[in-house]
Amino acid sequence: MRSRIRTLTDGAATGLAVLSTVLVVAPLVAIFVYLIYKGASSLSWAFFTENPKPVGEAGGGMANAIAGSGILLGIGSLIGIPVGISGGIFLAEFGRGTKLANAIRFTADVLNGVPSIVMGIAAYSLVVVPQGHFSAFSGGVALGIMMIPTVCRTTEEMLLMVPNAVREAALALGVPNWRSVLSITVRTASPGIITGCMLAFARVAGETAPLIFTAFGNVGWSERLSEPIAALPLQIYVYAISPYDEWHRLAWAGALVLIVLIVLAVSLVRFVTSRGVLKGAS
Amino acid sequence: MGVGIEVINLNAWYGTNHTLQEINLNIPANHATALIGPSGCGKSTFVRCLNRMHETNPIARVTGTVLIGGLDIYKDAKPVEIRRRVGMVFQRPNPFPTMSIYDNVAAGLKLNGYRNHRVLDEIVEKSLKNSALWDEVKDDLKKKSGASLSGGQQQRLCIARALAVDPELLLMDEPASALDPVSTSKIEDLIFQLKSQYTIVIVTHNMQQAARVAEKTGFFLNGRMVEFDSTHKIFTNPSDKRTEDYITGRFG
């Protein structure tokens, strides 16, 4: 009798866990399937090689927007990842318990909650207004600022998960503290830190709002970082609110390409960083 | 070669907790010295004061003098210099999880800027042989992570890592308490071999272990050192009633 109740409880708990998993995964699958359904038919070689065409002309693609997103994310990552990781290292290792660290942590959390359009306005007033023109650089700055809090806080969390015994082992060998932090603690936490960077990257890759006043968009190629530049989310936005069916189809295709590119980029980073991991390393 | 340790009037605190009170003793060179006593008696704190690891805890404080081979480690040296000369093995094996077996052993040298690969190879081999682990890992040195080894192997790896920086003194804080009997006896054999080259201080909960490996034994109780004498004397004819009560199992 008892064992039957146990079996039932066990079954119920397992069922609940499976159901939760399905609930989490289902929206993702649904979005992906719907995007393929709506967007795949408009994908063609031209989509990746041609720039947008004027209304009424058939065809055209998003080559400039795909490249633009890559450039913007590159600038964003160059700003957001080093600053975020350094901040996280400070919070977890050097500034633990200090007032400065608490202030930084609080700021990062607030920054994380700031609407992305506000980030756009901030980058606009910091970069666009002084320079007097929209630019790829200002868009990258906006994305970079948005990445900082996520990277910073996940880096901190991951470093705090490194057992103190590992730190002590390094210190007891006569390794200076800064060296122990960089070569031992950060290295031990690196898989988690990379995951945090990828999360931040994937999050800002789809941002539209901060780019509206900064990167601005561009129907053709940009030749310099000081010029306005196209970006996939911006292009999708412009096409999606247009009254033309052809543009709607291209917007769907753009959304599909955006998601696939994010998945590819994240997988690539994971693949590259997982090579060289030793057998049995945790 | 090992060096002797002279401890004069050592006191240590964690916050307001006075964990070590007026410790005075002389630890002889090239011998194994065991420290026994009930949990919380201060013996771990004591060994952590010998390589200045105690002060890595922000609320910790130390007063008094510790001379290692005549050098006043709190006055005339920096913590990193002392820790290079004094190896430490912890209670739980703590290999660097992302490093290979080879890199674990070489860590102390590499992280201090040592780069000569031929010499590193030699030191790694010698250290692993000294810690009786070489035969078990020599084929996987750079392939396997230190964390993939068994608990007993990990502890011997940690000993090899400590030996690789060529310390004069080896501190062992209950090195076998997390290990099974077979691994424990391997570690004890090792201590036996190592003490001809190093001065060894071993904290242990296991009184048989102290009797097996050490020439000298100190008994700690409530932050004070009650008695310090030859191991034989401590276990057969202690001078202090409290030592006798402890070793006969009346408390602790």
Interface residues (C-beta under 8 A of the other chain):
Chain A: G97 P163 A165 V166 E168 A169 A170 L171 A172 L173 G174 V175 P176 R179 S180 S183 I184 R187 T188 S190 V277 L278 K279 G280 A281 S282
Chain B: N51 M53 T56 P58 V80 E81 I82 R83 R84 R85 G87 M88 F90 R92 N94 P95 F96 P97 T98 M99 S100 A107 G108 L111 N112 D140 K143 K144 S145 A147 S148 L149 C158 R161 A162 V165
